[in-house]
Amino acid sequence: MSSQRHTGSAPAGATAMDYNSAFQSAVARVRAEGRYRVFADLLRRRGEFPRARYRNTSGDVREVTVWCSNDYLGMGQSPCVIGAMKQAIDEVGAGSGGTRNISGTTHYHVELERSLADLHEKEAALLFTSGYIANQATLATLGKILPGLIIYSDALNHASMIEGVRQANCEKHVWRHNDVAHLEELLKAAPADAPKVIALESVYSMDGDIGPLHEVCDLAEKYGALTYLDEVHAVGLYGLRGGGVAEREGLLDRFDIIEGTLGKAFGVMGGYIAADAVICDAIRSWAPGFIFTTSLAPVLAAGARASVEYLKSSNHLREAHQERAATLKARLSEAGYPVLPSETHIVPVHVGDPVLCKRLTDALLDEHGIYVQPINYPTVPRGTERMRFTPTPLHTDAMFDELIEALGAVYAKYAKVKVA
């Protein structure tokens, strides 16, 4: 039945489309480039993160150490988060019951939005089901609301921002990564009275560098542009209360729209924007990605709010996180590994070949119980393939020792490279 459907009959004189072959060919191209991805079957141990159980394709289970989680502070394992979620599911059950406009707005959502607005010192916040949707829906909707809009997007912005800009159906310009001179050149060429949005990230998660926030704010003021800042890899991690790099730099009031995620440092799931109340009101009234999507389950909203509030007063975790990242960078560099320059908690190790990158990470997992994903195209440009380590406050010195030893073994065996 299935094969007949996929290769079925065609009108006389026409050739039937072989759908299965097209899909198989698409996958084969990815395999041929060495960037075919395999999901790791993991079960985290509550209270033992970053340890987890890994089940291979044969069904064998072994303990591994996770080195690539975006749960940067381990808040997905925090008792305060788990407790809030248990209480919420006992009180109201599982799902939200619908979109926010129908029956999916609960008091948990209202409280979480208030907490997020306070975190970023804004009048309001608006929840989405993911950070991707928050970026895509908001940027696309700005193009509908602001006639004649011109969007200026950093060249290394996340795929969700690129998709949002594309769907905005307005004039757009890509400025060279972190090149404010190029940005000003583009701004200067536009009509002075045209509405403009400058979109960038604070922490770029593959290289670990930081956007030129001060300079962008100055240019936005000079040329009458709105500012849109993606802080997904910074919220919870920077600033005295975890408000991100904008908080750390004293720029919260100069960014018109701040976008963040609840699925990384906050350890749960979801995305949001924080802005003036009228901006959030307009986006919620116009964005299909908000209007037609079932809202976050109350249990997720409860856990996320507990995490946000906890981290507002837990700067010690941020300090410990920075120390762990700095220590790992130093240890890897001392051992001779090509650690890419990084100003942040991201620890990228350059490999430069997709096949070798996957071979190394497969060997780390299968032979040494070290789980780190290869980062290949299209996440990063071809030729810049890497391993991306994200140490947390819960990674111990003993775990660092295990990692360095395992890297030495797999490099010697598969890369034929001996490190110091």
C-alpha positions as CSV (number, residue, x, y, z in Angstrom):
1,M,0.0,0.0,0.0
2,S,2.7,2.5,1.0
3,S,5.0,1.9,-2.0
4,Q,2.0,2.1,-4.3
5,R,1.0,5.4,-2.8
6,H,4.5,6.8,-3.1
7,T,5.2,5.7,-6.7
8,G,1.5,5.5,-7.8
9,S,0.1,5.6,-11.3
10,A,0.2,8.7,-13.4
11,P,-1.8,10.0,-16.4
12,A,-1.0,8.5,-19.7
13,G,2.3,9.9,-21.0
14,A,3.4,11.2,-17.6
15,T,6.1,9.8,-15.4
16,A,5.1,9.0,-11.8
17,M,6.9,10.9,-9.1
18,D,9.0,8.5,-6.9
19,Y,8.5,10.3,-3.6
20,N,10.5,7.9,-1.5
21,S,13.5,8.2,-3.8
22,A,13.4,12.0,-3.4
23,F,13.4,11.8,0.4
24,Q,16.1,9.1,0.4
25,S,18.2,11.3,-1.9
26,A,17.8,14.3,0.4
27,V,19.0,12.3,3.4
28,A,21.8,10.7,1.3
29,R,23.2,14.2,0.4
30,V,23.4,15.1,4.1
31,R,25.1,11.8,4.9
32,A,27.6,12.3,2.0
33,E,28.6,15.7,3.5
34,G,29.3,14.1,6.8
35,R,26.6,16.1,8.6
36,Y,23.9,13.5,9.2
37,R,22.7,13.9,12.8
38,V,21.8,11.1,15.1
39,F,19.7,11.8,18.2
40,A,21.2,10.5,21.5
41,D,18.7,8.6,23.6
42,L,19.3,10.1,27.0
43,L,17.7,10.0,30.4
44,R,18.9,12.6,32.9
45,R,19.2,11.5,36.5
46,R,17.2,13.9,38.7
47,G,19.6,15.5,41.2
48,E,22.7,14.0,39.4
49,F,23.0,16.4,36.4
50,P,25.3,16.5,34.3
51,R,25.3,12.7,34.7
52,A,22.7,10.9,32.5
53,R,21.9,7.4,31.1
54,Y,22.6,6.8,27.4
55,R,20.9,4.0,25.5
56,N,22.7,3.1,22.3
57,T,21.1,1.5,19.1
58,S,21.6,-2.0,20.5
59,G,19.7,-1.1,23.6
60,D,22.7,-1.1,26.0
61,V,22.6,1.5,28.7
62,R,25.6,3.3,30.2
63,E,26.3,6.3,32.3
64,V,27.6,9.4,30.5
65,T,28.5,13.0,31.3
66,V,26.6,15.6,29.3
67,W,28.8,18.4,28.1
68,C,26.6,20.2,25.6
69,S,23.4,21.0,27.4
70,N,21.9,24.5,27.2
71,D,20.5,24.0,30.7
72,Y,23.5,26.2,31.6
73,L,22.9,26.4,35.3
74,G,21.2,23.0,35.9
75,M,17.9,24.7,36.8
76,G,16.0,21.9,35.1
77,Q,17.1,19.9,38.1
78,S,16.5,22.6,40.7
79,P,14.2,21.6,43.6
80,C,12.5,24.9,43.5
81,V,11.6,24.4,39.9
82,I,10.5,20.8,40.2
83,G,8.5,21.6,43.3
84,A,6.6,24.4,41.6
85,M,5.8,22.2,38.7
86,K,4.6,19.4,40.9
87,Q,2.4,21.8,42.8
88,A,1.0,23.2,39.5
89,I,0.2,19.8,38.0
90,D,-1.5,18.7,41.2
91,E,-3.6,21.9,41.2
92,V,-4.7,22.3,37.6
93,G,-3.6,19.2,35.7
94,A,-1.6,19.0,32.5
95,G,-2.6,21.1,29.5
96,S,-3.6,24.7,29.2
97,G,-6.8,24.0,27.3
98,G,-6.3,26.2,24.2
99,T,-4.8,29.3,22.8
100,R,-4.4,32.4,24.9
101,N,-7.4,34.0,23.3
102,I,-9.7,31.1,23.9
103,S,-9.1,29.3,27.2
104,G,-5.3,29.0,27.4
105,T,-4.6,32.0,29.6
106,T,-4.1,30.9,33.2
107,H,-2.9,32.8,36.2
108,Y,0.4,30.9,35.8
109,H,0.9,32.6,32.5
110,V,0.0,36.0,33.9
111,E,2.4,35.7,36.8
112,L,5.2,34.5,34.5
113,E,4.8,37.5,32.2
114,R,4.9,39.9,35.1
115,S,8.1,38.2,36.4
116,L,9.7,38.5,32.9
117,A,8.7,42.2,32.5
118,D,10.2,42.9,35.9
119,L,13.4,41.0,35.0
120,H,14.0,43.3,32.0
121,E,12.5,46.4,33.6
122,K,9.8,46.6,30.9
123,E,6.1,47.4,31.2
124,A,5.0,44.0,29.8
125,A,6.1,40.6,28.5
126,L,4.5,38.2,26.1
127,L,4.9,34.4,26.2
128,F,5.5,32.1,23.2
129,T,5.9,28.4,23.0
130,S,9.6,28.7,22.1
131,G,12.3,31.2,21.6
132,Y,12.3,30.4,17.9
133,I,8.6,31.2,17.6
134,A,9.1,34.4,19.7
135,N,11.7,35.7,17.2
136,Q,10.0,34.5,14.1
137,A,6.5,35.7,15.0
138,T,7.6,39.1,16.4
139,L,10.0,40.1,13.6
140,A,7.5,39.0,11.0
141,T,4.7,40.9,12.6
142,L,6.7,44.1,12.8
143,G,6.7,44.2,9.1
144,K,2.9,44.1,9.1
145,I,2.5,46.8,11.7
146,L,5.1,49.3,10.4
147,P,4.5,50.3,6.8
148,G,7.7,50.8,4.9
149,L,9.8,49.1,7.6
150,I,13.5,48.5,7.0
151,I,15.1,45.7,9.1
152,Y,18.9,45.6,9.7
153,S,20.0,42.1,10.7
154,D,23.4,41.0,11.9
155,A,24.9,38.5,9.6
156,L,25.2,35.8,12.3
157,N,21.7,36.2,13.7
158,H,19.9,32.9,14.6
159,A,17.8,31.1,12.0
160,S,14.7,32.1,13.8
161,M,15.5,35.8,13.4
162,I,16.4,35.3,9.7
163,E,13.1,33.5,9.2
164,G,11.2,36.3,10.9
165,V,12.9,39.0,8.9
166,R,12.1,37.0,5.7
167,Q,8.5,36.7,6.6
168,A,8.2,40.4,7.4
169,N,8.1,41.0,3.7
170,C,9.8,44.4,4.0
171,E,13.1,45.9,2.9
172,K,16.0,44.2,4.7
173,H,19.7,44.6,5.0
174,V,22.3,42.2,6.5
175,W,25.2,44.0,8.2
176,R,28.5,42.3,8.6
177,H,28.8,40.6,12.0
178,N,29.4,43.1,14.8
179,D,30.6,45.7,12.2
180,V,28.9,48.9,13.4
181,A,30.6,50.9,10.6
182,H,28.9,48.8,8.0
183,L,25.6,49.1,9.9
184,E,25.9,52.9,10.0
185,E,26.7,52.9,6.3
186,L,23.4,51.1,5.6
187,L,21.4,53.2,8.0
188,K,22.8,56.4,6.5
189,A,21.6,55.3,3.0
190,A,18.0,54.9,4.0
191,P,15.3,57.7,4.0
192,A,15.5,59.5,7.3
193,D,11.8,59.1,7.9
194,A,11.6,55.4,7.2
195,P,10.7,53.1,10.1
196,K,13.7,51.0,11.0
197,V,14.5,48.0,13.3
198,I,18.1,46.9,14.2
199,A,18.1,43.2,15.2
200,L,21.0,41.5,16.9
201,E,22.0,39.0,19.6
202,S,23.8,39.7,22.8
203,V,25.7,36.3,23.0
204,Y,26.3,34.5,19.8
205,S,26.1,30.9,20.8
206,M,28.5,29.2,18.3
207,D,31.5,31.5,18.7
208,G,30.7,32.9,22.2
209,D,31.2,36.5,21.2
210,I,29.0,39.5,22.3
211,G,27.3,42.0,20.1
212,P,28.2,45.7,20.1
213,L,25.3,46.7,22.3
214,H,26.3,50.2,23.2
215,E,27.2,51.2,19.7
216,V,24.0,49.8,18.3
217,C,21.9,51.8,20.8
218,D,23.8,54.9,19.8
219,L,23.2,54.3,16.1
220,A,19.5,53.5,16.7
221,E,19.1,56.8,18.5
222,K,21.0,58.7,15.8
223,Y,18.9,57.3,13.0
224,G,15.6,56.8,14.7
225,A,15.5,53.0,14.8
226,L,13.9,50.5,17.1
227,T,16.2,48.1,18.8
228,Y,15.5,44.3,18.9
229,L,17.8,42.2,21.1
230,D,17.9,38.4,21.3
231,E,19.2,37.5,24.7
232,V,18.4,33.7,24.7
233,H,22.0,32.7,25.5
234,A,22.3,35.4,28.2
235,V,19.1,35.6,30.2
236,G,19.7,34.1,33.6
237,L,23.4,34.2,33.1
238,Y,24.5,37.8,32.9
239,G,23.5,40.9,35.0
240,L,23.1,41.0,38.8
241,R,19.5,39.6,38.4
242,G,20.0,37.5,35.3
243,G,18.5,40.1,33.0
244,G,21.2,39.4,30.3
245,V,24.0,41.4,28.8
246,A,21.8,44.4,28.4
247,E,21.3,44.5,32.2
248,R,25.0,44.0,32.8
249,E,25.8,46.9,30.5
250,G,23.1,49.2,31.9
251,L,21.2,49.2,28.6
252,L,17.8,47.7,29.5
253,D,16.0,51.0,28.9
254,R,17.7,51.5,25.4
255,F,16.5,48.2,23.9
256,D,12.9,48.5,22.7
257,I,12.2,44.7,22.4
258,I,14.2,42.1,24.3
259,E,13.6,38.4,23.4
260,G,14.5,35.5,25.6
261,T,14.0,31.8,26.2
262,L,12.8,29.8,29.1
263,G,14.5,26.6,27.8
264,K,18.2,27.4,28.4
265,A,19.4,29.0,31.7
266,F,15.9,28.8,33.2
267,G,15.8,25.1,32.5
268,V,12.2,24.7,31.3
269,M,10.6,25.5,28.0
270,G,9.1,28.5,26.1
271,G,10.1,31.9,24.8
272,Y,9.1,35.5,25.3
273,I,9.5,39.2,24.4
274,A,9.6,42.0,26.9
275,A,8.8,45.6,25.8
276,D,6.4,48.5,26.3
277,A,2.9,47.4,26.9
278,V,1.7,48.8,23.6
279,I,4.3,46.7,21.7
280,C,3.3,43.5,23.4
281,D,-0.3,44.3,22.9
282,A,0.2,44.9,19.2
283,I,2.2,41.7,18.7
284,R,-0.3,39.5,20.6
285,S,-3.1,41.0,18.4
286,W,-1.4,40.5,15.1
287,A,1.0,37.6,15.2
288,P,-0.4,34.3,13.9
289,G,2.4,32.4,15.7
290,F,0.9,33.7,18.9
291,I,-2.8,33.8,18.1
292,F,-3.2,30.3,16.7
293,T,-0.9,28.4,19.0
294,T,-1.9,26.5,22.2
295,S,-0.3,28.2,25.1
296,L,2.4,26.7,27.3
297,A,1.1,24.1,29.8
298,P,0.6,25.7,33.2
299,V,3.1,23.3,34.7
300,L,5.8,24.8,32.4
301,A,4.8,28.4,33.2
302,A,4.9,27.6,36.9
303,G,8.4,26.0,36.7
304,A,9.7,28.8,34.5
305,R,8.5,31.5,36.9
306,A,10.1,29.7,39.9
307,S,13.3,29.6,38.0
308,V,13.2,33.3,36.9
309,E,12.5,34.4,40.5
310,Y,15.1,32.2,42.0
311,L,17.8,33.4,39.6
312,K,17.0,37.1,40.3
313,S,18.7,36.6,43.6
314,S,21.3,33.9,42.9
315,N,24.3,35.7,41.5
316,H,26.5,33.1,43.0
317,L,25.4,30.6,40.4
318,R,26.3,33.0,37.6
319,E,29.7,33.5,39.2
320,A,30.3,29.8,39.5
321,H,29.2,29.3,35.9
322,Q,31.7,31.9,34.6
323,E,34.5,30.3,36.7
324,R,33.8,26.8,35.3
325,A,33.8,28.1,31.7
326,A,37.0,30.0,32.2
327,T,38.7,27.0,33.8
328,L,37.7,24.7,31.0
329,K,39.0,27.1,28.3
330,A,42.3,27.4,30.2
331,R,42.7,23.6,30.6
332,L,41.8,22.9,27.0
333,S,44.2,25.5,25.7
334,E,47.0,24.3,28.0
335,A,46.4,20.8,26.7
336,G,46.9,22.0,23.1
337,Y,43.3,22.0,21.8
338,P,42.3,24.8,19.4
339,V,39.8,26.7,21.6
340,L,38.1,29.4,19.5
341,P,38.2,32.9,21.1
342,S,35.1,33.3,23.3
343,E,34.1,36.2,25.6
344,T,31.4,34.1,27.3
345,H,30.5,30.8,28.7
346,I,30.6,29.1,25.3
347,V,33.7,26.9,24.9
348,P,34.1,26.0,21.2
349,V,36.9,23.7,20.0
350,H,37.7,24.0,16.3
351,V,37.8,20.8,14.2
352,G,37.2,22.1,10.7
353,D,36.0,18.9,9.1
354,P,32.4,17.5,9.4
355,V,33.4,13.8,9.1
356,L,36.2,14.1,11.7
357,C,34.0,16.2,14.0
358,K,31.4,13.5,14.1
359,R,33.9,10.7,14.4
360,L,35.5,12.4,17.4
361,T,32.2,13.0,19.2
362,D,30.9,9.5,18.4
363,A,34.1,8.1,19.9
364,L,33.8,10.3,23.0
365,L,30.3,9.0,23.6
366,D,30.8,5.3,22.7
367,E,34.2,4.8,24.2
368,H,34.5,7.3,27.0
369,G,31.0,8.2,28.2
370,I,31.5,11.9,27.2
371,Y,28.4,13.4,25.4
372,V,29.1,16.4,23.2
373,Q,27.4,17.0,19.9
374,P,29.3,17.9,16.7
375,I,28.4,21.3,15.4
376,N,28.3,21.2,11.6
377,Y,26.8,23.1,8.7
378,P,24.2,24.7,8.5
379,T,24.5,25.6,12.2
380,V,28.0,27.0,11.4
381,P,29.7,27.7,8.1
382,R,31.4,24.8,6.3
383,G,35.1,24.6,7.3
384,T,34.4,25.8,10.9
385,E,32.9,22.6,12.3
386,R,33.5,22.3,16.0
387,M,32.8,20.7,19.3
388,R,30.9,23.1,21.6
389,F,31.3,22.5,25.3
390,T,29.0,24.2,27.8
391,P,30.2,23.6,31.3
392,T,27.8,24.2,34.2
393,P,28.4,25.0,37.9
394,L,27.8,21.3,38.4
395,H,30.7,20.1,36.3
396,T,33.5,19.1,38.7
397,D,37.3,19.2,38.4
398,A,37.2,15.4,38.2
399,M,34.8,15.7,35.2
400,F,37.3,18.1,33.6
401,D,40.1,15.5,34.1
402,E,37.9,12.8,32.5
403,L,37.2,15.1,29.5
404,I,40.8,16.0,28.9
405,E,41.9,12.4,29.1
406,A,39.2,11.3,26.7
407,L,39.9,14.0,24.2
408,G,43.6,13.0,24.2
409,A,42.6,9.4,23.5
410,V,40.2,10.1,20.6
411,Y,42.4,12.7,19.0
412,A,45.3,10.2,19.0
413,K,43.2,7.4,17.6
414,Y,41.1,9.2,15.0
415,A,42.7,12.5,14.2
416,K,46.2,11.1,14.3
417,V,47.1,14.2,16.3
418,K,49.0,14.1,19.6
419,V,48.2,17.0,21.8
420,A,50.5,18.4,24.5
